[in-house]
Amino acid sequence: MSSFTRPADLRMLDNYRWELLSAFEFHVGEYPSADVIRVPVGTVTDLASVPRLLWALFPPHGRWAKAAIIHDYLYANAIGTKAYADRTFLEAMEVLGVSRFARTLMYWAVRIRGRGAY
């Protein structure tokens, strides 16, 4: 199964942006994997880009936050395709134990409304 290599070490820049203080990796598919996403130190993220109106149900810093960091990194750098970034987000949320309902809802939200550098 996919896996993360370490916890996300973050510093708050302001109310809506965070900076990664330690790099981490996500192995897509089986571990170890040939498909490894390396998120470097200094990566800036807003965690999950959830509309403010829904923060009570889906806060940006929820269980899915590490998956959102990977997704933001892939989107910002146009790594792979948008579909690859979105599938990786879904897979990472499963690894993190996000409920099927929440991960399916969040996956379809990024598939339909997600924007990146693609």
Buried (B, 14 or more C-beta within 10 A) or exposed (E): EBBBEEEBEBEEEEEEEBBBEEBBBBBBBEBEBEEEBEBEEEBBBBBBBBEEEEEEEBBBEBBBBBBBBBBBBBBBBEBBEBEBBBBBBBBBBBBBEBEEEBBEBBBEBBBEEBEBEB
